[in-house]
């Protein structure tokens, strides 16, 4: 059993922060708390409607930027387990996941029926 296995299958839930459901930032916070004992500051306040427009996605991205620039250290070079990964959704960097090792990351996406899963990095 790998540490990330217990997080696979958590359903997407807007604003969720526990095993009943998480959004992408909530999943990262849940993993950091459960696996590393880190009580990190939440990423961003947003509205469900923000996911439906470029302006809203940019708002989410800026909120993540603020937390990341104040509370996190940017690392370069080789990615290590538990490093956070940021992704673009359209033109905005508004999605976050956590590196699980072996060229895979754990994340959950917004949308009906989405669940936390491991995906490969290319």
KAQUI-V657669 format. One record per run of one state. SS is the DSSP state (~ for helix, > for strand, _ for the rest). FROM is the first residue (numbers start at 1). TO is the last residue. Records with the same first field share a line. If there is no record, write none. Layout:
BEGIN
SS: FROM-TO / FROM-TO
END
This chain:
BEGIN
_: 1-2 / 8-10 / 13-16 / 19-20 / 23-23 / 37-47 / 53-53 / 72-83 / 90-91 / 102-103 / 108-114 / 116-116 / 121-122
~: 3-7 / 24-36 / 48-52 / 54-71
>: 11-12 / 17-18 / 21-22 / 84-89 / 92-101 / 104-107 / 115-115 / 117-120
END
